[in-house]
Structure formats: C-alpha cells, structure tokens
Amino acid sequence: MNNKYNLRAIAAKAIGQVLDHGQSLSAVLPDLQKTISDKDKGLLQELCFGTLRVLPELEGYLQQLMAKVMTGKQRPLHYLLMVGLYQLVYTRIPPHAAVAETVNGAVALKRPQMKGLINGVMRQFQRQQQELIEQAQTQNSRFLHPSWLLQRIQAAYPEEWPQIVEANNQKPPMWLRVNRQHHSRDEYLALLQQANIEAVGHLGYPDAIRLLSPSPVSTLPGFELGWATIQDASAQGCIPFLQPQNGEFILDLCAAPGGKTTHILEAAPEAKVMAVDIDENRLKRVHENLSRLNQQATVLTGDGRAPEKWCNDQQFDRILLDAPCSATGVIRRHPDIKWLRRNSDIAELVLLQKEIIHAIWPRLKSGGTMVYATCSILPEENKYQIDDFVSSHSDAQVVKIGRSDSQYQQNLPSPEGGDGFFYAKLIKA
C-alpha cells in the first residue's frame, strides 16, 4: 500500500462532500487532487464520477449485503464500500487489488477496527456478484435517476425518455472547438490525424470535432498555443445563432467559465466583449481561458438581475444569455447533478431566469439579437420560459432556428452527439 495516501478513502470523502454537504464534485475535486500524484488524478476522478453515476445500483447492493446501512460517524465507510463495489463491477482494476485497497481505506479513514467488516462485505459481493447484478437490472433503480427527475423527463419526452436516460448514464464524448483564427476545421483534423488521434467533425456546428476516444490535452496539436479548446458540441451551437460581428459591443451574461466568451472572440476578434458572472471565483477561469487564447475582454462580477450596477446605461448589439439552469442536459458530464438537485429547485430557477431576461432585455439595442441558452432539457426553463417572455414583450420577435417545426432548438444528449442544450434567438423590433 502507498504510505502517503489511500485513493479509495479520498474518493469516499469526496462523495460524502457531495451527498452529505451538497457540494459539487467540480468544487471538491481540485483541492483533493492537489494531495495526490498526477498519475492518480485520472483514477480518483473515475472513482468519484463513476460511483455517483451508478449510485442507486451500489446502494441496492449494500442493502442486500448488510443487515443495516452505516450511518452517522460510520457514513464515510458506507461511501468507501460504494467505491469498492464500483471498482469490482465497472473497472479493470484486478479484484484482489480493489479489495485490498478498499480495506486499507478504513485505516486511512481512522476506522482500522472496521477492516474486517469491509473485507467481509467485499468478499460476499464477489461470491454473489452475478446474481446481484442480474437482480439490479429488474429494479426500478436501474434507470439511475432520482424518481422526481425521471418523472419530469418522461412527462416532457414520452417517446425519447429511454434514450435520454441512457445517454445521461454514459461517459461523455470529448469534443474540441477549433480556433478558426489559427486553422480551418479540416486543417486541424489533418493535424490530429498526423498525431494518430482519430476524430470526426460535427455535421451542424462548424468548429466542433469529436475525438473517437478521449486524449490528454498535452497530446493535442497546439493546445497550449490556443489552436483548440475543449468544449461540448452543443455549447458551441450558441455562436452560429448569435452571429457576432467585428466592431460590435457584445454581452456574454453568466459567462463563467468563459468557453462562449472566447468562442465569440474567435468568430469576431475585433468585437468588444463584456463577460459578466455573479460568481467571482469562477471568473478566474474566464481570465485563464482568455489568457491561453491571447484574447481581450472586459470581465466583471455582476448580477444579471441588476445590470444598472455594472453596465450603467450601456446598450449592446448582441447579448448571449447562458441562463442559470437545472443543468439536466449535462448530467453525463456532472453525474452529481442527479443527487444535488431537488424537484423544488426547478420553480426557483424558472423565476431566476425570468428575472434576468426581463432585466437585461432593455439593454439590447433596437434591431439587436439576443440568444437565450440553457444546458437544460426541461421545457419549463426553455420553451415555456421564452413563450412567456415573448407574450409580455411586443418588441421581442423569435427567429425560427429549430430543425423541426419548432421555433427553438432543443438538443437532447446523445452518445455520439452533444449535450442537452436549448437555444432561442430573439430580435428586438
């Protein structure tokens, strides 16, 4: 065993922070990763994300294997066992190593007296593994979603819900955005081919490339020079609808971590861009992204509901409002969303979106364009929100962008496509 740290114990602590303290994995992991070697960072991520992805299944196994579930001060051991079972079912870690490291995790969690229990549960699972897995496939929990969310998805998408749930439970594909200031997409595809990285372009979004299997950024041609950025295909869909032009004054509202800000500047390098977000901490990422791509923008901390506090009387040619939302379209990238969100959050988010869009609309020039986007698949935050807004604003005109009869575009997550994303394009009369 490594004397410095036990990776399974660290993963158990991270999962406890999410499930008991409501923190997101993306907030918890960076600090924990500082305590471990670079070669272990990928495995820690796999253990945490994977365990949360299939949480109900692991809970079901533990209910079968133990007389009573561990609570209170023993709770970290419950999460340690989940991490242990995840390894046995979903990773290629040799079973004897998975068991030994999980048992040693009890020592790292300062519960050495529980090593026997952990060992016993893991061994019992190995003996019954096939039977328990088959049983899990007949349970309602096999969809791996909380029941309130499953019901909402089923109600909104009576036909497509099985594919949505299936896509949510898979690992996400890795998408790149080619910086057109350096190369065309075809040129960059050729560079990837030279580097023996297999990739394909997206049919709908001109800068998007999907890697057939994920690659470290260090292997991507010119990544540190800003030739490409990691960004989901659907997130890139905002820019073809926004159509930013050089010389325009453009607002990117709710801008962190800055993927769309930098995309605007790649499409229109001489545009004047203001990137605003309420979360000062997350704005650090906007600065980092601008710096890597050698771009300039005005970056401000501000609340979209109170634009007068950060933009005076300024008017914008175009506004990209990437509204705060339930993030139900990006569950495969952030499986902790399933366990952090509550049913009651949706109504609160709808109200927040409504306040922001009403407050920011007066800042758009006559004839200007606003793109409203979310990474949600729930109609309350999307289609219904915009229908409601347009019904109360006679100067707001929806431009049809949907691929179907709809005026809007709702992307659903798909294994080889982008994440779930919604866009509406509004012109101010």
C-alpha positions in Angstrom: 0.0 0.0 0.0 1.1 3.6 -0.7 2.1 5.1 2.6 1.2 8.7 1.5 -2.5 8.3 0.9 -5.3 5.9 0.1 -7.1 6.9 -3.1 -10.3 5.0 -2.1 -10.5 6.9 1.2 -10.1 10.2 -0.7 -12.8 9.2 -3.1 -15.1 8.3 -0.2 -14.5 11.7 1.4 -15.3 13.5 -1.9 -18.6 11.5 -2.3 -19.5 12.4 1.3 -19.0 16.1 0.5 -21.4 15.8 -2.4 -24.1 13.7 -0.8 -24.0 15.0 2.8 -22.9 18.6 2.3 -24.4 19.4 -1.1 -21.1 20.4 -2.8 -20.4 19.7 -6.4 -17.7 17.4 -7.5 -16.1 20.1 -9.6 -15.8 22.2 -6.4 -14.5 19.4 -4.2 -12.0 17.6 -6.6 -9.4 20.3 -7.4 -8.3 20.6 -3.7 -8.3 16.8 -3.2 -6.2 16.3 -6.4 -3.5 18.6 -5.0 -2.8 16.0 -2.4 -2.1 13.1 -4.8 0.3 12.4 -7.6 -0.5 13.3 -11.2 -0.7 9.6 -12.3 -3.5 9.0 -9.7 -5.7 12.0 -10.7 -7.5 10.2 -13.5 -8.3 7.2 -11.3 -9.6 9.5 -8.5 -11.9 11.2 -11.0 -13.1 7.9 -12.4 -13.9 6.5 -8.9 -15.8 9.7 -7.9 -17.7 10.3 -11.1 -18.4 6.6 -11.7 -19.7 5.9 -8.2 -22.1 8.9 -8.4 -23.2 7.9 -11.9 -24.5 4.5 -10.7 -25.3 5.4 -7.1 -28.7 3.7 -6.8 -27.3 0.4 -8.1 -24.5 0.5 -5.5 -27.0 1.4 -2.7 -29.0 -1.6 -3.8 -26.1 -4.0 -3.4 -25.2 -2.7 0.0 -28.8 -3.2 1.2 -28.6 -6.8 0.1 -25.2 -7.4 1.7 -25.6 -5.7 5.1 -28.1 -6.1 7.9 -28.2 -2.3 8.4 -26.7 0.6 6.4 -23.9 2.5 8.2 -25.0 6.0 9.3 -23.6 8.8 11.4 -19.8 8.6 12.1 -19.6 5.4 10.1 -21.0 7.1 7.0 -17.6 7.5 5.3 -17.2 3.7 5.4 -20.5 3.4 3.5 -19.1 5.6 0.8 -15.8 3.6 0.9 -17.8 0.4 0.3 -19.6 2.0 -2.7 -16.2 3.0 -4.2 -15.0 -0.6 -3.6 -18.0 -2.2 -5.3 -17.8 0.3 -8.2 -14.3 -0.9 -8.9 -15.3 -4.6 -8.9 -18.2 -4.0 -11.3 -17.0 -1.2 -13.6 -13.2 -1.0 -13.7 -10.4 -3.2 -14.9 -8.6 -3.0 -11.5 -7.7 -6.6 -10.5 -10.3 -7.7 -7.9 -7.6 -8.6 -5.3 -6.1 -5.1 -5.6 -9.6 -3.4 -5.4 -10.4 -5.3 -2.2 -7.1 -4.8 -0.5 -7.0 -1.0 -1.3 -10.6 -0.6 -0.1 -9.9 -2.5 3.1 -6.9 -0.3 3.7 -9.1 2.7 3.1 -10.7 2.0 6.5 -7.3 2.7 8.1 -6.9 6.0 6.2 -10.4 7.0 7.4 -9.2 6.3 11.0 -11.5 3.2 11.4 -8.9 0.4 11.5 -11.3 -1.7 13.6 -13.7 -1.9 10.6 -11.2 -3.5 8.2 -12.8 -7.0 8.8 -16.3 -5.7 8.0 -15.2 -4.0 4.8 -13.3 -7.1 3.7 -16.3 -9.3 4.6 -18.8 -7.2 2.5 -16.4 -7.0 -0.5 -15.8 -10.8 -0.4 -19.5 -11.6 -0.1 -20.2 -9.3 -3.1 -17.7 -11.2 -5.1 -19.4 -14.5 -4.3 -22.8 -13.2 -5.2 -21.8 -10.8 -7.9 -23.5 -12.3 -10.9 -26.8 -12.9 -9.1 -26.8 -9.3 -7.5 -26.1 -7.7 -10.9 -29.0 -9.6 -12.6 -31.3 -8.7 -9.7 -30.4 -5.0 -10.1 -31.4 -5.0 -13.7 -35.0 -5.7 -12.8 -35.3 -3.0 -10.1 -36.8 0.5 -10.7 -33.4 2.0 -9.7 -31.8 0.6 -12.9 -32.5 3.9 -14.5 -30.0 5.5 -12.1 -32.1 8.7 -11.7 -34.0 10.1 -8.8 -37.7 9.4 -9.3 -38.8 13.1 -9.4 -36.3 13.7 -12.3 -37.2 10.5 -14.1 -40.9 11.5 -14.0 -40.2 15.0 -15.4 -38.1 13.6 -18.2 -40.9 11.0 -19.0 -43.6 13.7 -19.0 -41.6 16.0 -21.3 -40.4 13.3 -23.7 -42.8 10.4 -23.7 -41.1 8.9 -26.8 -37.4 9.8 -26.2 -37.0 9.4 -22.5 -35.3 6.0 -22.6 -32.6 7.3 -24.9 -32.1 10.4 -22.8 -31.7 8.4 -19.6 -29.4 6.0 -21.3 -27.2 8.9 -22.6 -27.2 10.5 -19.1 -25.7 7.3 -17.7 -22.9 7.0 -20.1 -19.4 8.7 -20.1 -19.5 11.8 -22.2 -17.6 12.1 -25.5 -14.7 14.5 -25.8 -15.4 17.5 -28.1 -13.0 20.1 -29.3 -13.6 23.6 -30.7 -11.1 24.5 -33.4 -9.9 28.1 -33.2 -10.6 29.4 -36.7 -8.1 32.3 -36.2 -5.4 29.6 -36.5 -6.8 26.8 -38.7 -9.9 25.7 -40.5 -11.5 22.6 -39.0 -10.3 20.4 -41.9 -6.7 21.6 -41.3 -7.0 20.7 -37.7 -8.5 17.3 -38.4 -5.4 16.7 -40.6 -3.1 17.7 -37.7 -5.0 15.3 -35.4 -4.6 12.5 -38.0 -0.8 13.2 -38.1 -0.8 12.9 -34.3 -2.6 9.5 -34.6 -5.7 10.9 -32.9 -8.9 9.7 -34.6 -11.6 12.4 -34.8 -14.7 13.4 -36.8 -16.4 16.8 -37.5 -19.9 17.7 -36.3 -22.5 18.0 -39.1 -24.2 21.1 -37.7 -21.6 23.1 -35.9 -18.7 24.3 -38.0 -15.9 24.4 -35.3 -16.7 21.1 -33.5 -14.6 18.0 -33.6 -15.3 14.7 -31.7 -12.4 12.6 -30.6 -13.2 8.9 -31.0 -11.5 8.3 -27.7 -10.5 10.9 -25.1 -6.9 12.2 -25.3 -4.9 14.2 -22.7 -4.7 17.9 -23.8 -0.9 17.5 -23.8 -1.2 15.3 -27.0 -3.5 17.8 -28.9 -1.6 19.8 -31.6 -1.0 23.4 -30.5 -3.4 23.2 -27.5 -1.1 25.5 -25.3 -0.9 27.9 -28.3 -4.7 28.2 -28.4 -5.3 26.2 -31.5 -8.2 24.3 -29.9 -10.4 24.3 -26.8 -12.2 21.5 -25.0 -15.9 22.4 -25.3 -19.0 20.3 -25.9 -20.5 20.5 -29.4 -23.9 21.7 -28.2 -22.3 24.5 -26.2 -20.7 25.6 -29.4 -24.1 25.9 -31.0 -24.7 29.3 -29.5 -22.3 31.2 -31.8 -23.8 30.3 -35.2 -27.1 31.7 -33.8 -25.6 34.8 -32.2 -23.6 35.6 -35.4 -21.2 38.1 -33.7 -19.6 40.7 -35.9 -16.4 42.7 -35.6 -16.8 46.2 -34.1 -20.0 45.3 -32.2 -20.5 45.6 -28.5 -21.5 42.1 -27.2 -22.5 41.0 -23.7 -21.9 37.4 -22.5 -24.0 37.2 -19.4 -23.5 34.3 -16.9 -20.2 33.9 -18.7 -18.1 31.7 -16.5 -16.0 29.6 -17.2 -15.6 31.5 -20.4 -16.0 28.9 -23.2 -18.6 31.0 -25.0 -16.8 34.3 -24.4 -13.7 33.0 -26.1 -15.7 31.5 -28.9 -17.3 34.9 -29.6 -13.8 36.4 -29.9 -12.6 33.6 -32.2 -15.6 34.3 -34.5 -15.3 38.1 -34.3 -11.8 39.0 -32.9 -12.5 42.8 -33.2 -15.8 42.7 -31.3 -15.8 44.5 -27.9 -16.9 41.8 -25.5 -18.1 42.2 -21.9 -18.2 38.9 -19.9 -20.2 39.1 -16.7 -20.9 36.5 -14.0 -22.2 36.6 -10.4 -19.5 34.1 -9.2 -16.2 35.9 -8.7 -14.4 32.7 -8.1 -15.5 31.1 -11.4 -14.4 34.3 -13.2 -10.8 33.2 -12.6 -11.4 30.6 -15.3 -12.6 33.2 -17.7 -9.3 35.1 -17.2 -7.4 31.8 -17.7 -9.2 31.0 -20.9 -8.7 34.5 -22.4 -5.1 34.4 -21.4 -4.4 31.0 -23.1 -6.1 32.2 -26.3 -4.4 35.6 -26.1 -7.7 37.5 -26.2 -9.0 40.6 -24.6 -12.5 41.2 -23.0 -13.9 43.2 -20.1 -14.6 40.8 -17.3 -16.9 41.9 -14.5 -18.6 40.4 -11.4 -22.3 41.2 -11.6 -25.8 40.0 -11.1 -27.9 39.7 -14.3 -30.9 40.9 -12.3 -29.3 44.3 -11.6 -27.5 45.4 -14.8 -27.5 49.1 -13.7 -24.9 48.1 -11.1 -22.3 47.0 -13.6 -23.1 48.5 -17.0 -24.6 51.9 -16.3 -26.7 52.8 -19.4 -24.7 50.9 -21.9 -26.6 49.2 -24.8 -25.4 46.1 -26.6 -25.6 45.0 -30.2 -25.9 41.3 -29.2 -26.5 39.5 -25.9 -25.7 35.9 -25.2 -27.7 34.9 -22.0 -26.5 31.5 -20.9 -29.0 31.4 -18.2 -28.6 29.6 -14.8 -30.5 26.3 -15.0 -31.0 22.8 -13.7 -28.1 21.5 -15.9 -30.3 18.5 -16.7 -28.7 18.4 -20.2 -25.2 17.8 -18.9 -25.7 15.0 -16.3 -23.3 12.7 -18.1 -20.5 15.2 -17.5 -21.7 16.0 -14.0 -23.5 12.9 -12.5 -23.6 14.6 -9.1 -26.4 16.9 -10.5 -28.8 13.9 -10.1 -28.2 13.9 -6.4 -27.7 17.7 -5.8 -30.8 18.9 -7.5 -34.2 18.9 -5.8 -37.6 19.0 -7.5 -38.3 22.3 -5.8 -35.2 23.8 -7.5 -36.9 23.9 -10.9 -39.5 26.5 -10.0 -36.9 28.7 -8.3 -34.6 28.5 -11.3 -37.5 29.4 -13.7 -38.2 32.5 -11.6 -34.5 33.5 -11.6 -34.3 33.1 -15.4 -37.4 35.2 -15.8 -35.9 38.0 -13.6 -32.7 38.0 -15.5 -34.2 38.0 -19.0 -36.7 40.8 -18.1 -33.9 42.9 -16.5 -31.4 42.5 -19.4 -33.8 43.0 -22.4 -33.8 46.8 -22.1 -30.0 46.8 -22.6 -30.3 45.3 -26.1 -30.3 47.9 -28.9 -33.2 48.1 -31.3 -32.6 45.6 -34.1 -30.2 43.8 -31.8 -30.0 40.0 -31.3 -30.3 38.0 -28.0 -29.6 34.3 -27.8 -31.1 32.7 -24.7 -29.4 29.3 -24.0 -29.5 26.7 -21.2 -27.9 23.3 -20.7 -31.3 22.1 -19.5 -33.8 19.7 -21.2 -36.8 20.7 -19.1 -39.4 22.7 -21.1 -40.3 25.0 -18.1 -36.8 26.5 -18.3 -36.8 26.6 -22.1 -39.7 26.8 -24.5 -42.2 27.8 -21.8 -39.9 30.5 -20.4 -39.4 32.1 -23.9 -43.1 31.8 -24.8 -44.0 33.6 -21.6 -41.4 36.3 -22.2 -42.5 37.0 -25.8 -46.1 37.1 -24.8 -45.4 40.1 -22.5 -42.9 41.9 -24.8 -44.3 43.2 -28.1 -40.8 44.2 -29.2 -39.4 40.7 -28.9 -39.6 38.6 -32.1 -38.5 35.0 -32.2 -36.4 33.9 -35.2 -37.0 30.3 -36.2 -33.9 28.2 -35.7 -35.3 24.8 -34.8 -34.6 21.8 -37.0 -38.2 20.7 -36.8 -41.4 22.8 -36.8 -40.4 24.4 -33.5 -39.2 28.0 -33.4 -36.5 26.9 -31.0 -33.8 24.3 -30.9 -33.7 21.7 -28.1 -30.7 19.3 -28.4 -31.0 16.1 -26.3 -27.9 14.3 -25.1 -26.8 11.5 -27.4 -23.9 9.1 -27.1 -22.1 10.4 -30.2 -23.6 13.9 -30.2 -23.5 16.9 -27.9 -25.1 17.5 -24.5 -28.7 18.6 -23.9 -28.9 22.2 -24.8 -31.7 24.7 -25.6 -31.4 27.9 -27.8 -33.9 30.6 -28.7 -33.0 33.6 -30.9 -34.8 36.9 -30.3 -34.6 40.1 -32.3 -35.6 43.4 -30.8 -38.0 45.2 -33.1 
